[in-house]
Amino acid sequence: MKEVILNGKSVELKKKERHVGGEAPSVRVKMISVETKVIGMMADKVQVMITLPYGNSFSKELYKIVNKHKDKAYIYFFSPEAFTQDVDDGFATIDFEDFCMKFGVFIDTTLCAKSAFIIDKEGEIVYIDITEDVAGEFDLEKLDEEIQSAIDFKRKGHTHENWMGSGH
């Protein structure tokens, strides 16, 4: 099991540990907008799932990355606390428990690890960053690059769109 540092002590993350290359689980989530969404499986855009342990864990630098990619990727935020930063209510939730358990970043009913997952259009996890310390920061340069890479990725070979557009 994966562990993270919380207030100087090591804590074990609960439930399912996820790996790059694995299939993302689908999760039903109630957004702040009260809309219920099913996320995590195949989608028409790359999905970025970001869990933030505290309402104020959303740094200005992370906010810039989100704004840079939000038109070409679905970027979701999960936190046990209300966000102190201005977030899109249709893509943010404090309904974090089920998601965090399925993605292996659940600590307890009041807290989650700080993590970022990138899921490609096929529903495969292509990037994971779980900060070593709950209060730590992501490798933001790497996160930015990985989101862009996932957005730019074109699957090789026979896809539904290629078949439909080739006059078959």
Buried (B, 14 or more C-beta within 10 A) or exposed (E): EBEBBBEEEEBEBBBEBBEEEEBBBEBEBEBBEEEEBEBBBBBEBBBBBBBBBBBEBBBEBBEEBBEEBBEBBBBBBBBBBEBEBEBBEBBBBBBBBBBBBBBBBBBEEEBBBBBBBBBBBBBBBBBBBBBEEBEBEBEBEEBBEBBBBBBEEEEEEEEEEEEEEEEE
